[in-house]
């Protein structure tokens, strides 16, 4: 057991610390950890768990955790950019900035809708935003640099191939993310062939990809595939041009 822990510690030192990726690793862990914690917290508040602290209120007004996240990003973003502290303060600032980002992204739907839809269908936007942010953080931490590290260790003849292999995975992940297939995007970063088929299939109707590239037929096909109603609704009886005149007698 001790030898296993020592081995893991040695690998962590070599792959994360010595390679200069400690701050990126801490950012990734703090971001996902904050999201998991705050989601658990809000669920327990909703279930009215007696021993769990409730919502924060000031003067009878509920203060969303989005506010604390924005404040944290403002404070620690300023410290990181202006003062640029050395290690270990750089890593500490990184962790607190990631915590603030996690708190803010957990209420991303509130940014977009300008109303509290946390537990409604539109609240799903917050989860999607966190998945995208987590994928981006994972790419910066592992995706590209891992393949470049591999390329450094192989013969020059396969350098381009190893680098291209990693870039293909990142490209497929980005396509899936743009099509709102976020779990496939995450899987593509680990083993990119799993994301090839979803990347070539229809995007979700409200995704960035669909809004940018789909017109008419492709748009309708996407709506039919995912069971989303079209933007135009059928007119009510009596509202169309054909119904404007008197009804013919039979």
N, C-alpha and C positions, 0 to 999 in steps of 0.2 A: 504493500500500500504506500509506504513512504517512498519507495523507489519510483512508483508511478507518478506520485505528486511531484517528485524532483524532476522527472522526465518532462512532465507537462510544463513545469516552471522554466526548465531550460529551453524548451521550444518557444514558450511565450517570450522569454528574454531575447531569443535570437530572431524570431519572426516579427515581433511587434515592437519591442523596445529598441533593439539595436538597429532596426530598419527605419526608425523614426516615425512609426505609425501609432505610437501610444496615444497621442491626442485624438487621432481619428477613431481608435478603438474605444476610448472612454466616451467620446461623443456618441458613437453608435449604441453603446450599452446604456448610457444615461437617457438617450432619446427613447429607446424602446422600453426601458424600465419605468420611466415617468409615465408613458402612455398606459402601460399595464397597471401601474399603481392608481392613476387617476380614474381609469375606467372602473377598476374594482371599487374605489372610493365612492364614485357616483352611483354605482349599482347598490351598494350597501346603504347609502343615504336614501335612495328611492325605495328600498325595501324596509326602511325605517328600523334598521338595526339599532337597538337601544344603546349599546356601548360604543358605537362609532360616532365620532364628531359630525355634526350636521353642517349645513351650508353656512358660509360666512356672510353676515349681513351688517351693513353700516347704515344706521338711521332708518332701518326697515327695508332697505334696498339690498337685494341679493347681489353680491359681488361674484361674478363668474370667474372661474380659475383662468380664463383667457386673460384677464386683467393682470394677474400675478405673472403669467407667462410673458406678457409684453414688457412689464416692468423689469423682469429678470434679463430679457434680451437687450433692453436699452442699457441697463447698468453694465452688464458683463460684456456686451458688444463694444461699448465705449472703452472699457478697460483693455479689452483684447486688441482693439484697433489702434487706440491712441498710445497706450503705455507699453503694449507688447511685452508683457512680463516674461522672464526666463522660467525654466523648469525649476521647481514643480508648480509654480503659480500659474504657468500657462495651462497646464493640465487641469488645475482647479477651476480656472475661469472657463475652460472648455466644458467641463461637467455642468456648471451652473447655467451656462448659455444653452446647453442641450436640454436641461430641465425646463427652462423657460420656453424653448421651442416646442417641447412635448406638451406642455400645458396649453400653449396657444393653438397648436394644430389639433388638439383634441376637441376644440370647439370651432374648427374650420367652417363647419356649416353655418355657424353664427356670422362669420365674416360675409358669406355669400348671401344668405337669406335675410340678414338683419333682423332676425327673430329667433327665439329659443325653440329649436327643432331637434334638440339633442336626442330625444327618445322617439322621434318620428321617422318616417321613411327618408326624408331629406337629410336627417342626421347621419345617414350612411356616408355622406360626403366627407365627414371628419375622418372616418375609418379609412376611406380611399386615400385621402391626403396623407395620412400617416404611413400607409403602405408605400406610397410613392416616395415619401421622404426617407423611409427606411431602406427602400431599394437603392436610392441615390447614395445614402450613407454607406451601404454595403459595397456599392460599386467603387466608391472612393477608398474604402478600407481594403477590400479584398480583390474585387473584380479585375480591374486593369493591372494594378501593381503586381498581383500574384502571377499573372501570365507573363509580365515583363521579367519578374524574378526567375521564372522557369526558363525564359528565353536566354537569360544571362548564363544559365548553367548548361545549356546544350551547345552543340556544335554550331558554328556560324552558318552552315548550310541549311539549318532548320530554324534559324532565328526569325525569319519573316513568317514562317508557317505558324510558329508558336504564338507570335504576337497577333497574327491575323485570327487565329482560333479564339483568342480572348476578345478581340474586337467584334467578331461575329456574335458572340454571346451577349455582349453589351448592346449591339445593334438590335438583336432579336428582343431583348428585354425592353428596350425603349419602344419598339413597335407595339408590343403587347400592352405596355403601359398606356400608350397613346390610344389604343383601342379599348381601354378600360378593362383589360384582362390582367388584373394586378397580381393574382396568385401565379399565373403563368409567367409573368414578368420576373417575379422573384425566383421561380424555379429555373428560368433560363440563365440566371446568374450562376447557379450551381452546376447545371448540366444543360447547356443550351439546346441540344437536339429536342428536348421535351417541349420547347416553346415554338418549334418550327411550324407545326400544323396550326395551332391557334393564331400564330402571326399572319397566316395566309387566309384565314377564315374571316367572315364578316365581323366588323367592329360593332360595338354596342351603339345604339342610335344617338345617345347624347355624349358620346366620347369625342375627344379632340379630333381624332382621325375622321370620324363620320362627319362632323361639322365642316371639316376642311376639304375633304375629298369626295364625299358622297352627294350625288344629285339624283333626283327623280327615282329611277328604277332601283338603283343600289340602296337608296335611302328607304324606299318602301320594303325592299327585301330584308333589310336590317331590322326594321320595325316589326315585320311579320315573324322573323326568326326569334326575336327576343320578346314578342308579345307586348309591344308598346304601341299604343294608339297613335295614329298620325296627328299632325299638328292641326289639320282642319277637321272640324266635326261636321257631321251631316246637319243641314238646316232643319229646324223644327217645322212641323206642318203649318202652313199658312204664312211662313216667313219668306219663301222663295218667290222669284219673279212669276212663276207659273201660277201661284196661288194668290197673286195680288188682285186679280179680277174677280168677278162674280163666279160662283160655282155653277157650272152648266147643269141644267136639269136633265133628268133621264126619262 
